[in-house]
Amino acid sequence: MAFRINEECISCGLCEATCPNECISEVDGVFVIDESKCAGDICKECVDMCPVGAIEPAE
């Protein structure tokens, strides 16, 4: 299952810098995850790095 970034994101950019699949990018000042590239449950590096818990499983 892929992840998504919710509205609690503070746009710190740690998730983008941490993602080994380079699936996180900033779009109009908001970070988003390309779910087609996200390794989801296998990786979770962005989830562990987020200081505000703004990354959650995508529905």
mmCIF file of the N, C-alpha and C atoms, coordinates in Angstrom:
data_MODEL
# 
_entry.id   MODEL 
# 
loop_
_atom_site.group_PDB 
_atom_site.id 
_atom_site.type_symbol 
_atom_site.label_atom_id 
_atom_site.label_alt_id 
_atom_site.label_comp_id 
_atom_site.label_asym_id 
_atom_site.label_entity_id 
_atom_site.label_seq_id 
_atom_site.pdbx_PDB_ins_code 
_atom_site.Cartn_x 
_atom_site.Cartn_y 
_atom_site.Cartn_z 
_atom_site.occupancy 
_atom_site.B_iso_or_equiv 
_atom_site.pdbx_formal_charge 
_atom_site.auth_seq_id 
_atom_site.auth_comp_id 
_atom_site.auth_asym_id 
_atom_site.auth_atom_id 
_atom_site.pdbx_PDB_model_num 
ATOM 1   N N  . MET A 1 1  ? 0.846  -1.188 0.000  1.00 0.00 ? 1  MET A N  1 
ATOM 2   C CA . MET A 1 1  ? 0.000  0.000  0.000  1.00 0.00 ? 1  MET A CA 1 
ATOM 3   C C  . MET A 1 1  ? 0.887  1.246  0.000  1.00 0.00 ? 1  MET A C  1 
ATOM 4   N N  . ALA A 1 2  ? 0.596  2.167  -0.842 1.00 0.00 ? 2  ALA A N  1 
ATOM 5   C CA . ALA A 1 2  ? 1.333  3.425  -0.940 1.00 0.00 ? 2  ALA A CA 1 
ATOM 6   C C  . ALA A 1 2  ? 0.918  4.370  0.186  1.00 0.00 ? 2  ALA A C  1 
ATOM 7   N N  . PHE A 1 3  ? 1.673  5.441  0.324  1.00 0.00 ? 3  PHE A N  1 
ATOM 8   C CA . PHE A 1 3  ? 1.376  6.459  1.324  1.00 0.00 ? 3  PHE A CA 1 
ATOM 9   C C  . PHE A 1 3  ? 0.976  7.768  0.655  1.00 0.00 ? 3  PHE A C  1 
ATOM 10  N N  . ARG A 1 4  ? 0.389  8.647  1.444  1.00 0.00 ? 4  ARG A N  1 
ATOM 11  C CA . ARG A 1 4  ? 0.051  9.995  0.978  1.00 0.00 ? 4  ARG A CA 1 
ATOM 12  C C  . ARG A 1 4  ? 0.394  10.975 2.089  1.00 0.00 ? 4  ARG A C  1 
ATOM 13  N N  . ILE A 1 5  ? 0.527  12.236 1.738  1.00 0.00 ? 5  ILE A N  1 
ATOM 14  C CA . ILE A 1 5  ? 0.833  13.292 2.697  1.00 0.00 ? 5  ILE A CA 1 
ATOM 15  C C  . ILE A 1 5  ? -0.438 14.072 2.959  1.00 0.00 ? 5  ILE A C  1 
ATOM 16  N N  . ASN A 1 6  ? -0.818 14.165 4.223  1.00 0.00 ? 6  ASN A N  1 
ATOM 17  C CA . ASN A 1 6  ? -2.070 14.850 4.566  1.00 0.00 ? 6  ASN A CA 1 
ATOM 18  C C  . ASN A 1 6  ? -1.852 16.337 4.856  1.00 0.00 ? 6  ASN A C  1 
ATOM 19  N N  . GLU A 1 7  ? -2.919 17.026 5.224  1.00 0.00 ? 7  GLU A N  1 
ATOM 20  C CA . GLU A 1 7  ? -2.901 18.475 5.426  1.00 0.00 ? 7  GLU A CA 1 
ATOM 21  C C  . GLU A 1 7  ? -2.105 18.929 6.645  1.00 0.00 ? 7  GLU A C  1 
ATOM 22  N N  . GLU A 1 8  ? -1.646 18.003 7.469  1.00 0.00 ? 8  GLU A N  1 
ATOM 23  C CA . GLU A 1 8  ? -0.823 18.358 8.629  1.00 0.00 ? 8  GLU A CA 1 
ATOM 24  C C  . GLU A 1 8  ? 0.627  18.651 8.239  1.00 0.00 ? 8  GLU A C  1 
ATOM 25  N N  . CYS A 1 9  ? 0.977  18.420 6.976  1.00 0.00 ? 9  CYS A N  1 
ATOM 26  C CA . CYS A 1 9  ? 2.332  18.647 6.475  1.00 0.00 ? 9  CYS A CA 1 
ATOM 27  C C  . CYS A 1 9  ? 2.764  20.096 6.713  1.00 0.00 ? 9  CYS A C  1 
ATOM 28  N N  . ILE A 1 10 ? 4.008  20.243 7.218  1.00 0.00 ? 10 ILE A N  1 
ATOM 29  C CA . ILE A 1 10 ? 4.548  21.583 7.462  1.00 0.00 ? 10 ILE A CA 1 
ATOM 30  C C  . ILE A 1 10 ? 5.552  21.993 6.371  1.00 0.00 ? 10 ILE A C  1 
ATOM 31  N N  . SER A 1 11 ? 5.629  21.212 5.305  1.00 0.00 ? 11 SER A N  1 
ATOM 32  C CA . SER A 1 11 ? 6.491  21.488 4.149  1.00 0.00 ? 11 SER A CA 1 
ATOM 33  C C  . SER A 1 11 ? 7.967  21.632 4.516  1.00 0.00 ? 11 SER A C  1 
ATOM 34  N N  . CYS A 1 12 ? 8.441  20.780 5.413  1.00 0.00 ? 12 CYS A N  1 
ATOM 35  C CA . CYS A 1 12 ? 9.848  20.841 5.818  1.00 0.00 ? 12 CYS A CA 1 
ATOM 36  C C  . CYS A 1 12 ? 10.774 20.205 4.779  1.00 0.00 ? 12 CYS A C  1 
ATOM 37  N N  . GLY A 1 13 ? 10.254 19.290 3.953  1.00 0.00 ? 13 GLY A N  1 
ATOM 38  C CA . GLY A 1 13 ? 11.040 18.659 2.903  1.00 0.00 ? 13 GLY A CA 1 
ATOM 39  C C  . GLY A 1 13 ? 11.843 17.446 3.322  1.00 0.00 ? 13 GLY A C  1 
ATOM 40  N N  . LEU A 1 14 ? 11.763 17.038 4.579  1.00 0.00 ? 14 LEU A N  1 
ATOM 41  C CA . LEU A 1 14 ? 12.517 15.867 5.031  1.00 0.00 ? 14 LEU A CA 1 
ATOM 42  C C  . LEU A 1 14 ? 12.103 14.599 4.296  1.00 0.00 ? 14 LEU A C  1 
ATOM 43  N N  . CYS A 1 15 ? 10.832 14.458 4.016  1.00 0.00 ? 15 CYS A N  1 
ATOM 44  C CA . CYS A 1 15 ? 10.350 13.260 3.324  1.00 0.00 ? 15 CYS A CA 1 
ATOM 45  C C  . CYS A 1 15 ? 10.939 13.162 1.921  1.00 0.00 ? 15 CYS A C  1 
ATOM 46  N N  . GLU A 1 16 ? 10.976 14.266 1.226  1.00 0.00 ? 16 GLU A N  1 
ATOM 47  C CA . GLU A 1 16 ? 11.513 14.276 -0.140 1.00 0.00 ? 16 GLU A CA 1 
ATOM 48  C C  . GLU A 1 16 ? 12.985 13.881 -0.133 1.00 0.00 ? 16 GLU A C  1 
ATOM 49  N N  . ALA A 1 17 ? 13.735 14.414 0.815  1.00 0.00 ? 17 ALA A N  1 
ATOM 50  C CA . ALA A 1 17 ? 15.164 14.121 0.906  1.00 0.00 ? 17 ALA A CA 1 
ATOM 51  C C  . ALA A 1 17 ? 15.423 12.675 1.313  1.00 0.00 ? 17 ALA A C  1 
ATOM 52  N N  . THR A 1 18 ? 14.499 12.055 2.017  1.00 0.00 ? 18 THR A N  1 
ATOM 53  C CA . THR A 1 18 ? 14.659 10.699 2.538  1.00 0.00 ? 18 THR A CA 1 
ATOM 54  C C  . THR A 1 18 ? 14.228 9.614  1.572  1.00 0.00 ? 18 THR A C  1 
ATOM 55  N N  . CYS A 1 19 ? 13.295 9.899  0.702  1.00 0.00 ? 19 CYS A N  1 
ATOM 56  C CA . CYS A 1 19 ? 12.682 8.876  -0.157 1.00 0.00 ? 19 CYS A CA 1 
ATOM 57  C C  . CYS A 1 19 ? 13.694 8.245  -1.119 1.00 0.00 ? 19 CYS A C  1 
ATOM 58  N N  . PRO A 1 20 ? 13.953 6.924  -0.980 1.00 0.00 ? 20 PRO A N  1 
ATOM 59  C CA . PRO A 1 20 ? 14.907 6.274  -1.881 1.00 0.00 ? 20 PRO A CA 1 
ATOM 60  C C  . PRO A 1 20 ? 14.358 6.074  -3.296 1.00 0.00 ? 20 PRO A C  1 
ATOM 61  N N  . ASN A 1 21 ? 13.048 6.151  -3.460 1.00 0.00 ? 21 ASN A N  1 
ATOM 62  C CA . ASN A 1 21 ? 12.426 5.962  -4.772 1.00 0.00 ? 21 ASN A CA 1 
ATOM 63  C C  . ASN A 1 21 ? 12.166 7.270  -5.503 1.00 0.00 ? 21 ASN A C  1 
ATOM 64  N N  . GLU A 1 22 ? 12.512 8.384  -4.880 1.00 0.00 ? 22 GLU A N  1 
ATOM 65  C CA . GLU A 1 22 ? 12.309 9.712  -5.462 1.00 0.00 ? 22 GLU A CA 1 
ATOM 66  C C  . GLU A 1 22 ? 10.880 9.917  -5.929 1.00 0.00 ? 22 GLU A C  1 
ATOM 67  N N  . CYS A 1 23 ? 9.927  9.486  -5.108 1.00 0.00 ? 23 CYS A N  1 
ATOM 68  C CA . CYS A 1 23 ? 8.519  9.619  -5.494 1.00 0.00 ? 23 CYS A CA 1 
ATOM 69  C C  . CYS A 1 23 ? 7.825  10.792 -4.801 1.00 0.00 ? 23 CYS A C  1 
ATOM 70  N N  . ILE A 1 24 ? 8.572  11.558 -4.008 1.00 0.00 ? 24 ILE A N  1 
ATOM 71  C CA . ILE A 1 24 ? 7.992  12.713 -3.321 1.00 0.00 ? 24 ILE A CA 1 
ATOM 72  C C  . ILE A 1 24 ? 8.528  13.979 -3.966 1.00 0.00 ? 24 ILE A C  1 
ATOM 73  N N  . SER A 1 25 ? 7.630  14.896 -4.259 1.00 0.00 ? 25 SER A N  1 
ATOM 74  C CA . SER A 1 25 ? 8.035  16.166 -4.852 1.00 0.00 ? 25 SER A CA 1 
ATOM 75  C C  . SER A 1 25 ? 7.156  17.292 -4.323 1.00 0.00 ? 25 SER A C  1 
ATOM 76  N N  . GLU A 1 26 ? 7.647  18.500 -4.512 1.00 0.00 ? 26 GLU A N  1 
ATOM 77  C CA . GLU A 1 26 ? 6.900  19.684 -4.078 1.00 0.00 ? 26 GLU A CA 1 
ATOM 78  C C  . GLU A 1 26 ? 6.154  20.251 -5.277 1.00 0.00 ? 26 GLU A C  1 
ATOM 79  N N  . VAL A 1 27 ? 4.855  20.440 -5.106 1.00 0.00 ? 27 VAL A N  1 
ATOM 80  C CA . VAL A 1 27 ? 4.007  20.995 -6.152 1.00 0.00 ? 27 VAL A CA 1 
ATOM 81  C C  . VAL A 1 27 ? 3.244  22.166 -5.556 1.00 0.00 ? 27 VAL A C  1 
ATOM 82  N N  . ASP A 1 28 ? 3.504  23.354 -6.044 1.00 0.00 ? 28 ASP A N  1 
ATOM 83  C CA . ASP A 1 28 ? 2.838  24.567 -5.561 1.00 0.00 ? 28 ASP A CA 1 
ATOM 84  C C  . ASP A 1 28 ? 2.941  24.717 -4.045 1.00 0.00 ? 28 ASP A C  1 
ATOM 85  N N  . GLY A 1 29 ? 4.128  24.418 -3.495 1.00 0.00 ? 29 GLY A N  1 
ATOM 86  C CA . GLY A 1 29 ? 4.368  24.607 -2.063 1.00 0.00 ? 29 GLY A CA 1 
ATOM 87  C C  . GLY A 1 29 ? 3.866  23.487 -1.169 1.00 0.00 ? 29 GLY A C  1 
ATOM 88  N N  . VAL A 1 30 ? 3.348  22.426 -1.780 1.00 0.00 ? 30 VAL A N  1 
ATOM 89  C CA . VAL A 1 30 ? 2.823  21.287 -1.027 1.00 0.00 ? 30 VAL A CA 1 
ATOM 90  C C  . VAL A 1 30 ? 3.538  20.025 -1.494 1.00 0.00 ? 30 VAL A C  1 
ATOM 91  N N  . PHE A 1 31 ? 3.944  19.177 -0.553 1.00 0.00 ? 31 PHE A N  1 
ATOM 92  C CA . PHE A 1 31 ? 4.607  17.935 -0.925 1.00 0.00 ? 31 PHE A CA 1 
ATOM 93  C C  . PHE A 1 31 ? 3.575  16.856 -1.226 1.00 0.00 ? 31 PHE A C  1 
ATOM 94  N N  . VAL A 1 32 ? 3.847  16.094 -2.284 1.00 0.00 ? 32 VAL A N  1 
ATOM 95  C CA . VAL A 1 32 ? 2.940  15.028 -2.713 1.00 0.00 ? 32 VAL A CA 1 
ATOM 96  C C  . VAL A 1 32 ? 3.759  13.769 -3.016 1.00 0.00 ? 32 VAL A C  1 
ATOM 97  N N  . ILE A 1 33 ? 3.099  12.614 -2.902 1.00 0.00 ? 33 ILE A N  1 
ATOM 98  C CA . ILE A 1 33 ? 3.732  11.334 -3.185 1.00 0.00 ? 33 ILE A CA 1 
ATOM 99  C C  . ILE A 1 33 ? 3.117  10.762 -4.459 1.00 0.00 ? 33 ILE A C  1 
ATOM 100 N N  . ASP A 1 34 ? 3.975  10.367 -5.385 1.00 0.00 ? 34 ASP A N  1 
ATOM 101 C CA . ASP A 1 34 ? 3.519  9.671  -6.586 1.00 0.00 ? 34 ASP A CA 1 
ATOM 102 C C  . ASP A 1 34 ? 3.280  8.222  -6.161 1.00 0.00 ? 34 ASP A C  1 
ATOM 103 N N  . GLU A 1 35 ? 2.030  7.866  -5.947 1.00 0.00 ? 35 GLU A N  1 
ATOM 104 C CA . GLU A 1 35 ? 1.683  6.556  -5.414 1.00 0.00 ? 35 GLU A CA 1 
ATOM 105 C C  . GLU A 1 35 ? 2.119  5.414  -6.324 1.00 0.00 ? 35 GLU A C  1 
ATOM 106 N N  . SER A 1 36 ? 2.287  5.675  -7.610 1.00 0.00 ? 36 SER A N  1 
ATOM 107 C CA . SER A 1 36 ? 2.706  4.616  -8.530 1.00 0.00 ? 36 SER A CA 1 
ATOM 108 C C  . SER A 1 36 ? 4.175  4.230  -8.324 1.00 0.00 ? 36 SER A C  1 
ATOM 109 N N  . LYS A 1 37 ? 4.964  5.096  -7.685 1.00 0.00 ? 37 LYS A N  1 
ATOM 110 C CA . LYS A 1 37 ? 6.382  4.826  -7.429 1.00 0.00 ? 37 LYS A CA 1 
ATOM 111 C C  . LYS A 1 37 ? 6.647  4.437  -5.977 1.00 0.00 ? 37 LYS A C  1 
ATOM 112 N N  . CYS A 1 38 ? 5.680  4.656  -5.099 1.00 0.00 ? 38 CYS A N  1 
ATOM 113 C CA . CYS A 1 38 ? 5.860  4.449  -3.658 1.00 0.00 ? 38 CYS A CA 1 
ATOM 114 C C  . CYS A 1 38 ? 5.935  2.955  -3.326 1.00 0.00 ? 38 CYS A C  1 
ATOM 115 N N  . ALA A 1 39 ? 6.962  2.555  -2.562 1.00 0.00 ? 39 ALA A N  1 
ATOM 116 C CA . ALA A 1 39 ? 7.137  1.157  -2.155 1.00 0.00 ? 39 ALA A CA 1 
ATOM 117 C C  . ALA A 1 39 ? 6.296  0.815  -0.935 1.00 0.00 ? 39 ALA A C  1 
ATOM 118 N N  . GLY A 1 40 ? 5.611  1.786  -0.379 1.00 0.00 ? 40 GLY A N  1 
ATOM 119 C CA . GLY A 1 40 ? 4.666  1.578  0.709  1.00 0.00 ? 40 GLY A CA 1 
ATOM 120 C C  . GLY A 1 40 ? 5.185  0.803  1.889  1.00 0.00 ? 40 GLY A C  1 
ATOM 121 N N  . ASP A 1 41 ? 4.519  -0.284 2.231  1.00 0.00 ? 41 ASP A N  1 
ATOM 122 C CA . ASP A 1 41 ? 4.834  -1.057 3.427  1.00 0.00 ? 41 ASP A CA 1 
ATOM 123 C C  . ASP A 1 41 ? 6.258  -1.609 3.434  1.00 0.00 ? 41 ASP A C  1 
ATOM 124 N N  . ILE A 1 42 ? 6.877  -1.722 2.284  1.00 0.00 ? 42 ILE A N  1 
ATOM 125 C CA . ILE A 1 42 ? 8.237  -2.242 2.211  1.00 0.00 ? 42 ILE A CA 1 
ATOM 126 C C  . ILE A 1 42 ? 9.245  -1.204 2.710  1.00 0.00 ? 42 ILE A C  1 
ATOM 127 N N  . CYS A 1 43 ? 8.963  0.050  2.512  1.00 0.00 ? 43 CYS A N  1 
ATOM 128 C CA . CYS A 1 43 ? 9.921  1.123  2.780  1.00 0.00 ? 43 CYS A CA 1 
ATOM 129 C C  . CYS A 1 43 ? 9.639  1.864  4.092  1.00 0.00 ? 43 CYS A C  1 
ATOM 130 N N  . LYS A 1 44 ? 8.668  2.735  4.106  1.00 0.00 ? 44 LYS A N  1 
ATOM 131 C CA . LYS A 1 44 ? 8.255  3.547  5.258  1.00 0.00 ? 44 LYS A CA 1 
ATOM 132 C C  . LYS A 1 44 ? 9.299  4.555  5.756  1.00 0.00 ? 44 LYS A C  1 
ATOM 133 N N  . GLU A 1 45 ? 10.330 4.839  4.962  1.00 0.00 ? 45 GLU A N  1 
ATOM 134 C CA . GLU A 1 45 ? 11.347 5.786  5.410  1.00 0.00 ? 45 GLU A CA 1 
ATOM 135 C C  . GLU A 1 45 ? 10.775 7.181  5.620  1.00 0.00 ? 45 GLU A C  1 
ATOM 136 N N  . CYS A 1 46 ? 9.877  7.610  4.741  1.00 0.00 ? 46 CYS A N  1 
ATOM 137 C CA . CYS A 1 46 ? 9.284  8.943  4.880  1.00 0.00 ? 46 CYS A CA 1 
ATOM 138 C C  . CYS A 1 46 ? 8.391  9.017  6.119  1.00 0.00 ? 46 CYS A C  1 
ATOM 139 N N  . VAL A 1 47 ? 7.693  7.926  6.406  1.00 0.00 ? 47 VAL A N  1 
ATOM 140 C CA . VAL A 1 47 ? 6.809  7.889  7.580  1.00 0.00 ? 47 VAL A CA 1 
ATOM 141 C C  . VAL A 1 47 ? 7.642  8.074  8.846  1.00 0.00 ? 47 VAL A C  1 
ATOM 142 N N  . ASP A 1 48 ? 8.759  7.369  8.923  1.00 0.00 ? 48 ASP A N  1 
ATOM 143 C CA . ASP A 1 48 ? 9.629  7.454  10.093 1.00 0.00 ? 48 ASP A CA 1 
ATOM 144 C C  . ASP A 1 48 ? 10.290 8.821  10.220 1.00 0.00 ? 48 ASP A C  1 
ATOM 145 N N  . MET A 1 49 ? 10.532 9.488  9.111  1.00 0.00 ? 49 MET A N  1 
ATOM 146 C CA . MET A 1 49 ? 11.240 10.777 9.122  1.00 0.00 ? 49 MET A CA 1 
ATOM 147 C C  . MET A 1 49 ? 10.309 11.964 9.418  1.00 0.00 ? 49 MET A C  1 
ATOM 148 N N  . CYS A 1 50 ? 9.031  11.869 9.107  1.00 0.00 ? 50 CYS A N  1 
ATOM 149 C CA . CYS A 1 50 ? 8.120  13.019 9.234  1.00 0.00 ? 50 CYS A CA 1 
ATOM 150 C C  . CYS A 1 50 ? 7.975  13.444 10.701 1.00 0.00 ? 50 CYS A C  1 
ATOM 151 N N  . PRO A 1 51 ? 8.319  14.706 11.004 1.00 0.00 ? 51 PRO A N  1 
ATOM 152 C CA . PRO A 1 51 ? 8.270  15.178 12.395 1.00 0.00 ? 51 PRO A CA 1 
ATOM 153 C C  . PRO A 1 51 ? 6.866  15.440 12.915 1.00 0.00 ? 51 PRO A C  1 
ATOM 154 N N  . VAL A 1 52 ? 5.886  15.508 12.036 1.00 0.00 ? 52 VAL A N  1 
ATOM 155 C CA . VAL A 1 52 ? 4.509  15.804 12.478 1.00 0.00 ? 52 VAL A CA 1 
ATOM 156 C C  . VAL A 1 52 ? 3.532  14.682 12.166 1.00 0.00 ? 52 VAL A C  1 
ATOM 157 N N  . GLY A 1 53 ? 3.998  13.562 11.680 1.00 0.00 ? 53 GLY A N  1 
ATOM 158 C CA . GLY A 1 53 ? 3.118  12.432 11.385 1.00 0.00 ? 53 GLY A CA 1 
ATOM 159 C C  . GLY A 1 53 ? 2.126  12.696 10.276 1.00 0.00 ? 53 GLY A C  1 
ATOM 160 N N  . ALA A 1 54 ? 2.553  13.437 9.263  1.00 0.00 ? 54 ALA A N  1 
ATOM 161 C CA . ALA A 1 54 ? 1.639  13.834 8.182  1.00 0.00 ? 54 ALA A CA 1 
ATOM 162 C C  . ALA A 1 54 ? 1.571  12.828 7.043  1.00 0.00 ? 54 ALA A C  1 
ATOM 163 N N  . ILE A 1 55 ? 2.274  11.701 7.160  1.00 0.00 ? 55 ILE A N  1 
ATOM 164 C CA . ILE A 1 55 ? 2.257  10.717 6.080  1.00 0.00 ? 55 ILE A CA 1 
ATOM 165 C C  . ILE A 1 55 ? 1.476  9.496  6.562  1.00 0.00 ? 55 ILE A C  1 
ATOM 166 N N  . GLU A 1 56 ? 0.483  9.121  5.751  1.00 0.00 ? 56 GLU A N  1 
ATOM 167 C CA . GLU A 1 56 ? -0.420 8.044  6.140  1.00 0.00 ? 56 GLU A CA 1 
ATOM 168 C C  . GLU A 1 56 ? -0.691 7.131  4.954  1.00 0.00 ? 56 GLU A C  1 
ATOM 169 N N  . PRO A 1 57 ? -1.206 5.931  5.205  1.00 0.00 ? 57 PRO A N  1 
ATOM 170 C CA . PRO A 1 57 ? -1.539 5.045  4.088  1.00 0.00 ? 57 PRO A CA 1 
ATOM 171 C C  . PRO A 1 57 ? -2.567 5.693  3.155  1.00 0.00 ? 57 PRO A C  1 
ATOM 172 N N  . ALA A 1 58 ? -2.326 5.539  1.869  1.00 0.00 ? 58 ALA A N  1 
ATOM 173 C CA . ALA A 1 58 ? -3.289 6.044  0.878  1.00 0.00 ? 58 ALA A CA 1 
ATOM 174 C C  . ALA A 1 58 ? -4.493 5.126  0.842  1.00 0.00 ? 58 ALA A C  1 
ATOM 175 N N  . GLU A 1 59 ? -5.626 5.684  0.584  1.00 0.00 ? 59 GLU A N  1 
ATOM 176 C CA . GLU A 1 59 ? -6.855 4.889  0.544  1.00 0.00 ? 59 GLU A CA 1 
ATOM 177 C C  . GLU A 1 59 ? -7.158 4.441  -0.852 1.00 0.00 ? 59 GLU A C  1 
# 
